Amino acid sequence: MGRTITLENHLSSEELKARYQSSTDPVESRRWHLLWLVSQQWYLLDAAASVGVSYSYARKVVYAYNQDGVGTIMNQRRGRQMSSRALLSADQQAELDQALQAPPADGGLWSGPKVAQWIARKTGRAQVHSQRGWDYLQRLNYSGQRPRPRHANANEEAQTAFKKTYPNESSN
């Protein structure tokens, strides 16, 4: 099958199980569970599958635990303050909503790249990715609708005359 991996004696099997059962962080809980299973002489491949992690990730967890001990099992992302990723303030977002009521300066329709260019001009950034423009279109409930295409040689007067003279079948 495979070879079993031994753990350094940082914690006993019972202590690993207790940490696994008492952990409130899902990342830490999964790591403790993996280590506990390995301490129970499970093959690493089976333990990884049971816990729901890849084999390579499980190897990294076991290696880090054996090298540096208990501190490496803690979730390093926990407690971090996520910085605000908003490019526009509420006032600027309202201004964008107002700008979207009119056609863009270059004509056509508003798109992600056009909104991104507008944001770059408004915020003074060198570049804003097109995806961020699309994100703001979605945030402001604008859809990617386009008007119906018109034929280059379409005769508007003939079309209107046809609509007026065509019999309406729904009136019968």
C-alpha positions as CSV (number, residue, x, y, z in Angstrom):
1,M,0.0,0.0,0.0
2,G,2.3,2.7,1.2
3,R,4.6,3.4,4.1
4,T,3.4,4.9,7.3
5,I,4.8,8.3,8.3
6,T,5.9,8.8,11.9
7,L,5.3,12.0,13.7
8,E,7.7,13.7,16.1
9,N,6.7,13.5,19.7
10,H,5.5,17.1,20.0
11,L,2.1,16.0,21.2
12,S,0.6,12.6,22.1
13,S,-2.1,10.9,20.1
14,E,-4.7,11.8,22.7
15,E,-3.6,15.5,22.7
16,L,-3.8,15.6,18.9
17,K,-7.3,14.2,19.1
18,A,-8.3,16.7,21.8
19,R,-7.0,19.6,19.7
20,Y,-8.9,18.2,16.6
21,Q,-12.1,18.0,18.6
22,S,-11.8,21.3,20.3
23,S,-10.7,23.4,17.4
24,T,-13.2,26.0,16.1
25,D,-11.2,27.0,13.0
26,P,-12.0,24.7,10.1
27,V,-8.4,24.9,8.7
28,E,-6.8,24.0,12.0
29,S,-9.4,21.3,12.7
30,R,-8.6,19.6,9.4
31,R,-4.9,19.7,10.1
32,W,-5.2,18.4,13.6
33,H,-7.5,15.6,12.3
34,L,-4.9,14.7,9.7
35,L,-2.1,14.5,12.3
36,W,-4.3,12.5,14.7
37,L,-5.0,9.9,12.0
38,V,-1.3,9.7,11.1
39,S,-0.5,9.2,14.7
40,Q,-3.0,6.2,14.7
41,Q,-0.8,4.6,12.0
42,W,-2.9,5.5,9.1
43,Y,-1.2,5.7,5.7
44,L,-0.8,9.4,4.7
45,L,-2.7,8.8,1.5
46,D,-5.7,7.4,3.3
47,A,-5.6,10.0,6.0
48,A,-5.5,12.8,3.4
49,A,-8.5,11.3,1.5
50,S,-10.4,10.9,4.8
51,V,-9.9,14.5,5.8
52,G,-10.4,15.9,2.4
53,V,-7.0,17.3,1.5
54,S,-4.6,16.5,-1.3
55,Y,-1.7,14.1,-0.6
56,S,0.9,16.9,-1.3
57,Y,-0.8,19.3,1.2
58,A,-0.9,16.5,3.8
59,R,2.8,15.9,3.3
60,K,3.5,19.6,3.8
61,V,1.4,19.6,7.0
62,V,3.2,16.6,8.5
63,Y,6.6,17.9,7.4
64,A,6.0,21.3,9.0
65,Y,4.7,19.7,12.2
66,N,7.7,17.4,12.4
67,Q,10.1,20.3,11.8
68,D,8.6,23.2,13.8
69,G,6.0,21.7,16.1
70,V,2.6,22.8,17.1
71,G,2.9,26.5,16.0
72,T,2.8,25.5,12.3
73,I,-0.6,24.0,12.6
74,M,-2.3,27.2,13.5
75,N,-4.2,29.0,10.7
76,Q,-2.0,32.0,9.8
77,R,-4.8,33.8,8.1
78,R,-7.1,33.8,11.1
79,G,-7.4,37.2,12.8
80,R,-6.1,39.1,9.8
81,Q,-8.0,42.2,8.9
82,M,-8.9,42.1,5.3
83,S,-8.3,45.4,3.6
84,S,-11.1,47.1,1.8
85,R,-10.8,46.4,-1.9
86,A,-13.3,48.9,-3.0
87,L,-11.9,51.2,-5.6
88,L,-14.6,53.8,-5.3
89,S,-16.1,55.5,-2.3
90,A,-19.9,55.7,-1.9
91,D,-19.9,59.2,-3.5
92,Q,-17.8,58.1,-6.4
93,Q,-20.0,55.0,-6.9
94,A,-23.1,57.3,-7.0
95,E,-21.3,59.4,-9.6
96,L,-20.5,56.3,-11.7
97,D,-24.2,55.3,-11.4
98,Q,-25.1,58.8,-12.7
99,A,-22.5,58.5,-15.5
100,L,-24.0,55.2,-16.6
101,Q,-27.3,56.9,-17.3
102,A,-25.7,58.6,-20.4
103,P,-23.8,56.9,-23.2
104,P,-20.0,56.7,-22.7
105,A,-17.9,59.5,-24.1
106,D,-16.7,57.3,-27.1
107,G,-20.2,56.2,-27.9
108,G,-21.5,52.7,-27.9
109,L,-22.5,50.9,-24.7
110,W,-20.9,50.8,-21.3
111,S,-18.7,47.7,-20.8
112,G,-16.3,46.5,-18.2
113,P,-13.2,48.0,-19.9
114,K,-15.0,51.4,-20.4
115,V,-16.1,51.5,-16.7
116,A,-12.5,50.5,-15.7
117,Q,-11.2,53.5,-17.7
118,W,-13.7,55.8,-16.1
119,I,-12.6,54.5,-12.6
120,A,-8.9,55.0,-13.5
121,R,-9.6,58.6,-14.6
122,K,-11.7,59.3,-11.5
123,T,-9.3,57.8,-9.0
124,G,-6.0,58.8,-10.6
125,R,-4.8,55.2,-10.9
126,A,-2.5,54.2,-13.8
127,Q,-4.6,51.1,-14.6
128,V,-7.8,49.5,-13.5
129,H,-8.4,46.0,-14.8
130,S,-11.5,45.4,-17.0
131,Q,-12.8,42.8,-14.5
132,R,-13.1,45.5,-11.9
133,G,-15.2,47.6,-14.3
134,W,-17.5,44.6,-14.9
135,D,-17.7,44.1,-11.1
136,Y,-19.0,47.7,-10.7
137,L,-21.5,47.2,-13.5
138,Q,-22.8,44.2,-11.7
139,R,-22.8,45.9,-8.3
140,L,-24.9,48.7,-9.8
141,N,-27.3,46.2,-11.4
142,Y,-26.4,46.8,-15.0
143,S,-26.6,43.9,-17.4
144,G,-24.8,43.1,-20.5
145,Q,-27.7,43.8,-22.8
146,R,-27.1,45.1,-26.2
147,P,-29.6,46.7,-28.6
148,R,-30.8,44.7,-31.5
149,P,-28.5,44.9,-34.5
150,R,-29.6,47.0,-37.4
151,H,-28.9,46.3,-41.0
152,A,-26.6,48.9,-42.7
153,N,-29.0,49.3,-45.6
154,A,-32.3,49.3,-43.6
155,N,-34.9,51.7,-44.7
156,E,-36.6,53.1,-41.6
157,E,-39.5,54.7,-43.5
158,A,-40.4,51.4,-45.4
159,Q,-40.3,49.5,-42.1
160,T,-42.7,51.9,-40.4
161,A,-45.0,51.9,-43.4
162,F,-45.0,48.1,-43.4
163,K,-45.9,48.0,-39.7
164,K,-48.8,50.4,-40.3
165,T,-50.3,48.4,-43.2
166,Y,-49.6,44.8,-42.0
167,P,-52.8,43.2,-40.8
168,N,-52.9,42.6,-37.0
169,E,-54.0,39.0,-36.5
170,S,-54.5,39.5,-32.8
171,S,-57.5,41.8,-33.3
172,N,-59.6,39.1,-35.0
